[in-house]
Amino acid sequence: MLAEKPVPMTSAGMVHPSSRSQTSSELFLAAFGYSLGALGFYLVFTAKRHTYNPRYVNFQVLAGTLLIVLSIFFLSVMVGLKGF
């Protein structure tokens, strides 16, 4: 549920510490985290197009994997801040 006027927050930050409501800033943060992961998977899965250049493929797979790991870390920290 997207809250237009959430209750006053008990801590400073953009993540509301309740699992029952969500602020609009949390919506954008979650969308950013998911888009990081999607971009990472896109980089990994499209690396096979450049098989003639193995150095580029290695860089693309490494960058994609790094984005996927950052996305997982970012989203897990957000879930931890929610206080489930």
N, C-alpha and C positions, 0 to 999 in steps of 0.2 A: 504494500500500500504506500503510495507516494504522499507524504504529508506536506501540505502547503504551509502550515504554521506549526512546526513541531514544538513539543514542550521544551522549556528551557534546558539546555544541555548542562550536564554536571561536570563536563570536562571540555577543555579547549580542543577543537579539531573539527573536521568536516564529517566525521562518521558519528551518527547518533547511536548511543550505547544501548539500544533496545532492538530486540529481534522482531518486534511487532510493527515498527514503522521505519520509514526510509525517507531521507531528505532528497531534494533534487540534486544536491552536490554529490551524494552517494551514488545516485543513478549514473551521473557522468563519470565518476571514478570507476564504477563497475564496468561501464561500457568501455572505458579506456583499457582496463585490464583484459577484458575479453578480446578487444581488438588487437592488443599486443600479442596475445596467444594466436589469434587467427593469422596475423601477419607472419609470425614465426612458422606456423604450419605451412603457410603459402610458400615461404622461402625454402623450406626443407623439401616440399613436394615438387617444386619447380626446378630444383637443382639438376634434375636429370636431363634437362633440355640443353645443358652446356657441357656435355661429356667430352667434348673436344678440348676443353680448357680445365684440367683437373684442379688447378690452383683456385680458380673462380668457384668451382663446385665446393671445394673444401671451405672457402670463406663463406659461401652462402649457407651451407649446412651448419657451420659453426655459429653464424649470426642468427639463423633461425632457431637453433637449439637454445642459444642464450636468451632470445626473446621469449621462448616458451617457458624457460625456467624462471625468468623475471616475472612473467605473467602469473605463474603458479604461486610464486612467493608473494607478489603484490596482493593477489586475491585471498590468499590464506591469511595474510596480516589483516586484511579488511574483515574477514570472518572472525578473526580473533578479537578485533576491536569491538565487534558487535556484541560479544559476550554470550555466545551460545552455550 
